[in-house]
């Protein structure tokens, strides 16, 4: 039996949308599966911003499944869209691919060396694999297959019959002023909204206007060059005969649209047609689709007035960024994909980033040092959830991250701190015997028996170190003592090093070494090892730490000292400290 809605006091954004979607589905189609949708265009690498298009409805769909309802999450692969431009930074692709601009994505060759038959399948495959790792259950729909099989034939013929009404609707938006020209009395658009409205092209997408014979919402692909650089010159409603000419190669032909399957509705008509055809209840859209005159705004009117349907509940979702990078755009090249993220972080953490923020809140995904802080935050939340001290919304986001209605996602049996694993991976360069020795000494009371206990987190930390940490930031332990530096030290520094070397044998664990490295400056200041830090003591500690780093790795900074000391080993530490 379906479960009742959560109370508003404890509900997170996912639960609130689930309540709304269930109510709307029961009003529109009682007893039928709830339909949510996403749309992805495999025009290039499908990046982490595109992932929000999937994760937002996935999380809502999964909550609805948890309540006992049947749900279909449709992902429309917009692989029958035109190939618009050659994306930057794609391996195996050069300027010769520009010759294919205008063809369907499924008619463009895959990058050199690809195992897939065409461009769309190549980029779709990586996303499908990532979604499987993320626990996303979906029904994929190829728009190439739908259109070329004639699935939408009746909808296309209907749109052509109603082309005058569609043109009139679109014409209401073609005269919309530039967002910057809005009246001062209106709420000003923020920078992201202006950028979306002006720079995305959403408000100026080809809507079928400008044809020689009037307005037509259908675009054939040329029978000669296979491109969509065609102009419909005539159409007869009675016979469904359609004539077109290709502006690229000059080819012309007349076809019977009731039998012709090599073309598609223009996007601003195609999207609302699909809402009605599939009975979509929930589908989010990006900022660019929510600007004046864009597809989502116009689509609401077209689906209602032309296709006798209802626009989905459709929250606008904000941009997703990367630490140290500007707003993601797949056309700029080198933009991280879900697969890239899953190489350096576990799937539950990536899910959590999308679950904990409302769709209209932007956030960043860390590929730099920030990933260590992010993992610390994640582990602290896990501890709070375990002891019952987490806030209800935080508990909900965590629960949605670690599993789905189908069950838990794979987890690291013994999740040691990511920053510790990264430091060890940095120092050992992936040598498993050394890694096991160091990690086994972190907690002598509970020694690590096998690296499998810290996988897959260890593998993710190793991948981050080897891929995203610059070579000049990697840790290289000295092979010989720095005789010059040691010879220049005063008595105070020498005594500090002696105390540290002396304490290694009695403090050889992660916690013990932490106490030792922080305690030596306290003892040198005549304080109790348990004394609370003062500003002066913190300065002394930083100075002491810098000295240790210079003597051990030849730099002023490095991995956390307790981890570094464990990695180097007590005997070698004493050697490098001149003790």
KOLNUDO-781170 format. One record per residue (C-alpha): residue in one letter; x, y, z negated. Coordinates in steps of 0.001 Angstrom, whole numbers. Example, Ala and Ser with C-alpha at 12.3 -4.5 7.8 and 13.67 -1.06 7.14 Angstrom:
2
aa / x / y / z
A / 12300 / -4500 / -7800
S / 13670 / -1060 / -7140
END
This chain:
579
aa / x / y / z
X / 0 / 0 / 0
X / 1258 / 3526 / 768
X / 2657 / 5385 / -2199
X / 1195 / 8694 / -3338
X / 3103 / 11911 / -2755
X / 5712 / 13077 / -5224
X / 4849 / 15877 / -7604
X / 5952 / 19296 / -6403
X / 8027 / 19781 / -9559
X / 10460 / 16983 / -8643
X / 10149 / 16919 / -4845
X / 13075 / 17920 / -2649
X / 12688 / 19347 / 861
X / 12512 / 15863 / 2371
X / 9605 / 14834 / 152
X / 7715 / 18024 / 862
X / 7987 / 17517 / 4625
X / 7034 / 13854 / 4193
X / 3848 / 14926 / 2395
X / 3025 / 17342 / 5213
X / 3816 / 14870 / 7998
X / 1771 / 12064 / 6428
X / -1230 / 14361 / 5996
X / -963 / 15611 / 9597
X / -534 / 12077 / 10975
X / -3596 / 10843 / 9107
X / -5583 / 13793 / 10437
X / -4482 / 13278 / 14046
X / -4021 / 9527 / 14353
X / -5257 / 7649 / 11271
X / -3976 / 4114 / 10976
X / -1283 / 4554 / 13634
X / 2482 / 4724 / 13072
X / 3832 / 8142 / 12118
X / 5895 / 9519 / 15023
X / 8915 / 11769 / 14478
X / 11312 / 12729 / 17235
X / 14771 / 13974 / 18147
X / 16220 / 14933 / 21495
X / 19877 / 14598 / 22455
X / 21557 / 15490 / 25716
X / 24654 / 13357 / 26420
X / 26181 / 16163 / 28471
X / 29467 / 15823 / 26599
X / 30646 / 14783 / 23125
X / 27606 / 14810 / 20824
X / 28877 / 16834 / 17871
X / 28050 / 17228 / 14185
X / 25689 / 20118 / 14905
X / 23665 / 17839 / 17187
X / 23591 / 15279 / 14367
X / 21298 / 17596 / 12409
X / 18749 / 17119 / 15212
X / 18708 / 13441 / 14210
X / 19335 / 13519 / 10456
X / 16508 / 15947 / 9676
X / 13729 / 13721 / 11079
X / 15574 / 10576 / 9985
X / 15526 / 11622 / 6339
X / 11836 / 12501 / 6546
X / 11044 / 9257 / 8381
X / 12986 / 7238 / 5826
X / 11085 / 8838 / 2943
X / 7818 / 7983 / 4672
X / 8989 / 4374 / 5119
X / 9889 / 4221 / 1422
X / 6260 / 5055 / 712
X / 5070 / 2076 / 2720
X / 4068 / 3687 / 6002
X / 5076 / 2517 / 9478
X / 7215 / 5124 / 11232
X / 8691 / 5496 / 14719
X / 11699 / 7768 / 15017
X / 12074 / 8463 / 18721
X / 15363 / 9686 / 20109
X / 14882 / 10976 / 23620
X / 18154 / 10751 / 25472
X / 17900 / 13673 / 27887
X / 20102 / 11841 / 30354
X / 18040 / 12962 / 33361
X / 19005 / 16572 / 32688
X / 21295 / 18278 / 35180
X / 25055 / 18208 / 34680
X / 25631 / 21901 / 33953
X / 29391 / 22259 / 33622
X / 32600 / 20375 / 32958
X / 33193 / 20432 / 29178
X / 36612 / 21364 / 27884
X / 38958 / 18990 / 26164
X / 37450 / 15674 / 27340
X / 40116 / 13055 / 27970
X / 40004 / 11527 / 31445
X / 38135 / 14468 / 32976
X / 39553 / 17094 / 35321
X / 38287 / 19879 / 37566
X / 37117 / 17359 / 40186
X / 34054 / 16663 / 38024
X / 32773 / 20131 / 38998
X / 31662 / 18545 / 42286
X / 28931 / 16746 / 40342
X / 27342 / 19848 / 38798
X / 23612 / 19729 / 39453
X / 23287 / 15927 / 39466
X / 21483 / 13958 / 36722
X / 23831 / 13040 / 33883
X / 23310 / 9362 / 34711
X / 24573 / 9998 / 38256
X / 27865 / 11576 / 37153
X / 30927 / 9291 / 36880
X / 32127 / 8502 / 33376
X / 35540 / 9864 / 32306
X / 38483 / 7926 / 33721
X / 39154 / 4735 / 31796
X / 35656 / 4533 / 30316
X / 33955 / 1164 / 29966
X / 30558 / 2739 / 30704
X / 28822 / 3089 / 34076
X / 28170 / 6830 / 33977
X / 28685 / 10081 / 32112
X / 25539 / 9847 / 29968
X / 26137 / 6269 / 28838
X / 29736 / 7091 / 27919
X / 28778 / 9849 / 25486
X / 25615 / 8139 / 24294
X / 27554 / 5034 / 23184
X / 29688 / 6850 / 20600
X / 26585 / 8417 / 19050
X / 24708 / 5104 / 18940
X / 27616 / 3510 / 17051
X / 27787 / 6428 / 14605
X / 24039 / 6305 / 13953
X / 24313 / 2585 / 13187
X / 27040 / 3321 / 10619
X / 24830 / 6036 / 9124
X / 21868 / 3691 / 8743
X / 19665 / 5621 / 11191
X / 16866 / 3451 / 12567
X / 15412 / 4742 / 15843
X / 13734 / 3906 / 19146
X / 15826 / 5240 / 22018
X / 14117 / 6521 / 25155
X / 16108 / 7188 / 28320
X / 14501 / 10031 / 30234
X / 16197 / 8735 / 33398
X / 14343 / 5461 / 32941
X / 11056 / 7221 / 32146
X / 11118 / 9527 / 35157
X / 12516 / 7101 / 37729
X / 9981 / 4435 / 36701
X / 7096 / 6851 / 37177
X / 6039 / 6720 / 33532
X / 5126 / 10422 / 33541
X / 3466 / 10427 / 36967
X / 19 / 11504 / 35766
X / 1535 / 14213 / 33551
X / 3582 / 15551 / 36482
X / 583 / 15644 / 38821
X / -1470 / 17339 / 36096
X / 1228 / 19972 / 35543
X / 1381 / 20657 / 39280
X / -2409 / 21096 / 39420
X / -2200 / 23480 / 36459
X / 855 / 25345 / 37741
X / -1001 / 28652 / 37926
X / -1992 / 28478 / 34261
X / 1515 / 27382 / 33241
X / 3004 / 30272 / 35200
X / 675 / 32708 / 33438
X / 1718 / 31379 / 30013
X / 5403 / 31594 / 30860
X / 4941 / 35066 / 32283
X / 3886 / 36312 / 28844
X / 7407 / 35532 / 27640
X / 9449 / 36499 / 30695
X / 8965 / 40164 / 29794
X / 10103 / 39746 / 26176
X / 12624 / 42396 / 25265
X / 16160 / 41667 / 24171
X / 16223 / 40892 / 20429
X / 18437 / 43946 / 19840
X / 15718 / 46080 / 21410
X / 13160 / 45123 / 18774
X / 11306 / 47917 / 17028
X / 12893 / 49135 / 13837
X / 9758 / 48263 / 11918
X / 10311 / 44592 / 12678
X / 12438 / 42402 / 10460
X / 15979 / 42612 / 11899
X / 17478 / 39438 / 13276
X / 20580 / 38180 / 11574
X / 23787 / 37569 / 13504
X / 23061 / 33894 / 14112
X / 19560 / 34614 / 15429
X / 20779 / 37315 / 17804
X / 23534 / 35012 / 19036
X / 21017 / 32234 / 19579
X / 18535 / 34439 / 21407
X / 21127 / 36127 / 23602
X / 23882 / 33624 / 24075
X / 22344 / 30173 / 24061
X / 20421 / 30475 / 27294
X / 17314 / 29084 / 25584
X / 15190 / 32102 / 26442
X / 16396 / 32159 / 30034
X / 16266 / 28446 / 30881
X / 15027 / 27645 / 34382
X / 11259 / 27463 / 33987
X / 10476 / 26783 / 37638
X / 9878 / 30361 / 38697
X / 11460 / 32047 / 41704
X / 10482 / 29461 / 44315
X / 9796 / 30531 / 47902
X / 6256 / 29122 / 47877
X / 5165 / 30260 / 44426
X / 5561 / 28734 / 40974
X / 6206 / 24997 / 40600
X / 6988 / 23293 / 37270
X / 8660 / 20327 / 38988
X / 12234 / 20104 / 40268
X / 13234 / 17361 / 42747
X / 16759 / 16010 / 42915
X / 17995 / 16269 / 46506
X / 17678 / 13118 / 48617
X / 21030 / 13873 / 50248
X / 23435 / 15338 / 47658
X / 21487 / 14221 / 44530
X / 21655 / 17718 / 42997
X / 18812 / 19797 / 41602
X / 19728 / 22903 / 43588
X / 16399 / 22507 / 45372
X / 13534 / 24899 / 46062
X / 9989 / 23616 / 46409
X / 8502 / 25311 / 49479
X / 5003 / 23816 / 49544
X / 2676 / 21509 / 47636
X / -779 / 20146 / 48418
X / -2911 / 19122 / 45438
X / -5133 / 16859 / 47515
X / -2452 / 14748 / 49216
X / 290 / 15479 / 46602
X / 2657 / 16188 / 49501
X / 5601 / 18252 / 48297
X / 8180 / 19906 / 50536
X / 11564 / 21121 / 49346
X / 14860 / 22396 / 50673
X / 18263 / 21971 / 49014
X / 20103 / 25254 / 48632
X / 23395 / 23404 / 48316
X / 23506 / 21061 / 51318
X / 20534 / 22357 / 53350
X / 18676 / 19036 / 53302
X / 14863 / 19243 / 53548
X / 12137 / 16658 / 53236
X / 8457 / 16218 / 52455
X / 7481 / 13547 / 49929
X / 4281 / 12337 / 48335
X / 4565 / 13202 / 44642
X / 2116 / 10454 / 43707
X / 4829 / 8014 / 44810
X / 8038 / 10043 / 44343
X / 10204 / 9464 / 41258
X / 13394 / 11451 / 41919
X / 12823 / 14621 / 39955
X / 11560 / 15981 / 36655
X / 9478 / 18681 / 35054
X / 11377 / 21841 / 34130
X / 12412 / 21816 / 30490
X / 9865 / 24311 / 29160
X / 7084 / 22086 / 30508
X / 8836 / 18746 / 30008
X / 9233 / 19104 / 26237
X / 5589 / 19923 / 25390
X / 4454 / 17222 / 27833
X / 6417 / 14677 / 25808
X / 4970 / 15926 / 22505
X / 1499 / 15121 / 23814
X / 2533 / 11894 / 25579
X / 4283 / 10422 / 22499
X / 1992 / 11935 / 19844
X / 4929 / 13509 / 18008
X / 4061 / 14748 / 14504
X / 7477 / 16062 / 13427
X / 10408 / 17323 / 15468
X / 12866 / 20006 / 14309
X / 14638 / 22388 / 16648
X / 17780 / 24495 / 16518
X / 17897 / 28245 / 16117
X / 18345 / 28634 / 19875
X / 14994 / 26940 / 20538
X / 13199 / 29190 / 18072
X / 14126 / 32528 / 19626
X / 11613 / 34680 / 21585
X / 10651 / 33057 / 24868
X / 12490 / 29824 / 24142
X / 11303 / 26279 / 24718
X / 9790 / 25604 / 21301
X / 7906 / 28893 / 21140
X / 6513 / 28606 / 24688
X / 5965 / 24879 / 24291
X / 3451 / 25350 / 21505
X / 1137 / 27194 / 23845
X / 1715 / 24862 / 26805
X / 1090 / 21662 / 24834
X / -2171 / 23070 / 23504
X / -3554 / 24720 / 26626
X / -2219 / 22430 / 29361
X / -1716 / 18969 / 27854
X / -4485 / 19081 / 25228
X / -1985 / 18206 / 22532
X / -634 / 19645 / 19289
X / 2785 / 21107 / 18633
X / 4764 / 19058 / 16077
X / 5645 / 20311 / 12641
X / 9000 / 21739 / 13618
X / 11330 / 23382 / 11133
X / 14167 / 25412 / 12555
X / 17532 / 24012 / 11535
X / 20605 / 26162 / 11042
X / 24069 / 25696 / 12471
X / 26603 / 23233 / 11116
X / 30200 / 24398 / 10950
X / 33597 / 22880 / 10329
X / 36016 / 24198 / 7715
X / 38304 / 26616 / 9521
X / 36296 / 26565 / 12761
X / 33613 / 28809 / 14253
X / 30063 / 27680 / 15053
X / 30195 / 24421 / 16930
X / 29523 / 24359 / 20642
X / 30058 / 21197 / 22652
X / 30992 / 23297 / 25686
X / 34122 / 24631 / 23953
X / 35814 / 21255 / 23670
X / 37558 / 19640 / 20730
X / 34462 / 19864 / 18539
X / 34304 / 17063 / 15944
X / 31716 / 14363 / 16473
X / 29976 / 12094 / 13935
X / 32516 / 9403 / 14835
X / 35336 / 11810 / 13963
X / 33734 / 12557 / 10590
X / 33155 / 8868 / 9830
X / 36845 / 8188 / 10362
X / 37727 / 10383 / 7368
X / 34663 / 10068 / 5127
X / 32266 / 7336 / 4128
X / 28788 / 7313 / 5640
X / 26974 / 8117 / 2343
X / 29007 / 11316 / 1920
X / 28195 / 12471 / 5460
X / 24502 / 11670 / 4921
X / 24572 / 13655 / 1683
X / 25806 / 16785 / 3420
X / 22664 / 16791 / 5573
X / 20308 / 15658 / 2793
X / 21253 / 18184 / 131
X / 20642 / 21328 / 2232
X / 17272 / 22463 / 3540
X / 17180 / 22499 / 7357
X / 17312 / 26302 / 7495
X / 20481 / 26406 / 5383
X / 23775 / 26316 / 7261
X / 26694 / 24358 / 5831
X / 30201 / 23270 / 6735
X / 31776 / 19855 / 7045
X / 35342 / 19678 / 5781
X / 38150 / 18353 / 7923
X / 40795 / 20278 / 5964
X / 41906 / 20178 / 2314
X / 38332 / 21029 / 1297
X / 37373 / 17394 / 1849
X / 39130 / 16520 / -1420
X / 36993 / 18997 / -3383
X / 33906 / 17717 / -1583
X / 34664 / 14157 / -2666
X / 35239 / 15328 / -6249
X / 31783 / 16930 / -6176
X / 30261 / 13766 / -4726
X / 31839 / 11551 / -7395
X / 30692 / 13869 / -10197
X / 27156 / 13746 / -8830
X / 27312 / 9951 / -8750
X / 28318 / 9911 / -12419
X / 25463 / 12286 / -13322
X / 22944 / 10182 / -11427
X / 24236 / 7088 / -13233
X / 23836 / 8626 / -16696
X / 20533 / 10352 / -15886
X / 21798 / 13920 / -16265
X / 21447 / 14991 / -12591
X / 18653 / 17344 / -11543
X / 15721 / 15646 / -9773
X / 16444 / 17199 / -6364
X / 20142 / 16286 / -6651
X / 19204 / 12719 / -7587
X / 16871 / 12546 / -4580
X / 19599 / 13757 / -2196
X / 22082 / 11259 / -3642
X / 19584 / 8403 / -3357
X / 18883 / 9286 / 276
X / 22628 / 9348 / 946
X / 23608 / 5974 / -490
X / 20875 / 3974 / 1216
X / 17722 / 3871 / 3288
X / 14355 / 2161 / 3015
X / 16095 / -892 / 4512
X / 18633 / -1083 / 1679
X / 21968 / 322 / 454
X / 24747 / 1380 / 2803
X / 28208 / -208 / 2421
X / 30082 / 1303 / -520
X / 33609 / 1215 / -1930
X / 33568 / -1251 / -4877
X / 36009 / 814 / -6923
X / 35783 / 4424 / -5724
X / 39040 / 5963 / -6922
X / 39306 / 9736 / -6387
X / 39748 / 10578 / -2703
X / 42507 / 13082 / -3489
X / 44444 / 10344 / -5315
X / 44080 / 7932 / -2415
X / 45079 / 10658 / 38
X / 48171 / 11514 / -2018
X / 49221 / 7869 / -2163
X / 48579 / 7447 / 1567
X / 50662 / 10558 / 2196
X / 53604 / 9285 / 177
X / 53547 / 5645 / 1324
X / 52704 / 6356 / 5000
X / 50276 / 3434 / 4857
X / 52660 / 777 / 3484
X / 50212 / -1612 / 1822
X / 52609 / -3149 / -704
X / 53659 / 265 / -1953
X / 50067 / 1489 / -1976
X / 48922 / -1504 / -4036
X / 51820 / -1032 / -6496
X / 51004 / 2625 / -7068
X / 47248 / 2214 / -7290
X / 47722 / -818 / -9548
X / 49612 / 1364 / -12036
X / 46972 / 4116 / -12211
X / 45135 / 2387 / -15028
X / 47164 / -363 / -16751
X / 44063 / -1497 / -18656
X / 42203 / -2182 / -15400
X / 44865 / -2902 / -12777
X / 43864 / -3051 / -9129
X / 44080 / -6607 / -7807
X / 43514 / -5933 / -4114
X / 43255 / -2953 / -1768
X / 39874 / -4296 / -691
X / 38546 / -2911 / -3984
X / 39226 / 657 / -2775
X / 38109 / 194 / 802
X / 36659 / 1716 / 2938
X / 37491 / 4941 / 1016
X / 41228 / 4230 / 1189
X / 41029 / 3769 / 4962
X / 39207 / 7098 / 5302
X / 41816 / 8912 / 3190
X / 44650 / 7373 / 5220
X / 42954 / 8475 / 8449
X / 42557 / 12020 / 7132
X / 46208 / 12248 / 6111
X / 47501 / 10880 / 9416
X / 45115 / 12882 / 11630
X / 44350 / 16232 / 9990
X / 47324 / 17036 / 7747
X / 50081 / 18801 / 9668
X / 53475 / 17128 / 9775
X / 55114 / 19994 / 7905
X / 52574 / 19542 / 5108
X / 53240 / 15823 / 4681
X / 55143 / 14668 / 1614
X / 58679 / 13332 / 2032
X / 60400 / 12289 / -1186
X / 64074 / 13247 / -1442
X / 66601 / 10458 / -1095
X / 69308 / 12223 / -3148
X / 69147 / 14686 / -6055
X / 69332 / 18407 / -5236
X / 72761 / 18904 / -6820
X / 72808 / 22649 / -6123
X / 69459 / 23271 / -7790
X / 70247 / 21011 / -10732
X / 73553 / 22793 / -11234
X / 71857 / 26189 / -11360
X / 69380 / 25293 / -14131
X / 69529 / 26825 / -17547
X / 69279 / 24977 / -20841
X / 65488 / 25436 / -21108
X / 64831 / 23838 / -17714
X / 67276 / 21026 / -18465
X / 65497 / 20267 / -21730
X / 62111 / 20232 / -19974
X / 63392 / 17679 / -17481
X / 64866 / 15574 / -20301
X / 61532 / 15533 / -22155
X / 59688 / 14512 / -19006
X / 62155 / 11703 / -18187
X / 62013 / 10491 / -21785
X / 58210 / 10363 / -21742
X / 57907 / 8327 / -18539
X / 58265 / 4985 / -20282
X / 55479 / 5736 / -22798
X / 53087 / 7573 / -20465
X / 53210 / 5395 / -17330
X / 49570 / 5672 / -16168
X / 47626 / 8338 / -14352
X / 46091 / 9722 / -17546
X / 49337 / 9373 / -19470
X / 51403 / 11207 / -16878
X / 48770 / 13943 / -16678
X / 49128 / 14458 / -20413
X / 52927 / 14387 / -20090
X / 53372 / 16937 / -17274
X / 50963 / 19389 / -18904
X / 52376 / 18701 / -22365
X / 56076 / 19360 / -21734
X / 55632 / 23161 / -21301
X / 53521 / 23184 / -24490
X / 56270 / 21468 / -26474
X / 58843 / 23843 / -25005
X / 56681 / 26740 / -26200
X / 56523 / 25258 / -29703
X / 52860 / 24300 / -29334
X / 50996 / 21126 / -30149
X / 50607 / 18874 / -27052
X / 46831 / 19176 / -27522
X / 46877 / 22986 / -27672
X / 44451 / 24836 / -25431
X / 46118 / 26668 / -22546
X / 46738 / 30391 / -22716
X / 47542 / 32642 / -19723
X / 51214 / 32564 / -20721
X / 51183 / 28771 / -21033
X / 49520 / 28386 / -17621
X / 52299 / 30487 / -16095
X / 54917 / 28294 / -17763
X / 53172 / 25147 / -16513
X / 53067 / 26431 / -12925
X / 56769 / 27265 / -13094
X / 57568 / 23803 / -14452
X / 55457 / 22098 / -11770
X / 57193 / 24060 / -9001
X / 60575 / 22950 / -10341
X / 59493 / 19294 / -10322
X / 58183 / 19584 / -6749
X / 61443 / 21146 / -5541
X / 63483 / 18409 / -7157
X / 61251 / 15564 / -5906
X / 60025 / 16669 / -2468
X / 61967 / 19852 / -1673
X / 58878 / 22121 / -1675
X / 57058 / 24267 / -4222
X / 53848 / 22255 / -3905
X / 52735 / 18727 / -3096
X / 50359 / 15978 / -4187
X / 49107 / 16008 / -7771
X / 52164 / 15460 / -9929
X / 50900 / 12427 / -11900
X / 50127 / 10640 / -8636
X / 53454 / 11709 / -7145
X / 55388 / 10444 / -10167
X / 53629 / 7069 / -9984
X / 54371 / 6853 / -6297
X / 58048 / 7682 / -6658
X / 58556 / 5296 / -9574
X / 60098 / 5987 / -12989
X / 63657 / 4969 / -12097
X / 63784 / 7112 / -8957
X / 62155 / 10066 / -10739
X / 64893 / 10001 / -13376
X / 67520 / 9775 / -10633
X / 66155 / 12786 / -8730
X / 65799 / 14803 / -11941
X / 69430 / 14173 / -12832
X / 68528 / 12113 / -15850
END
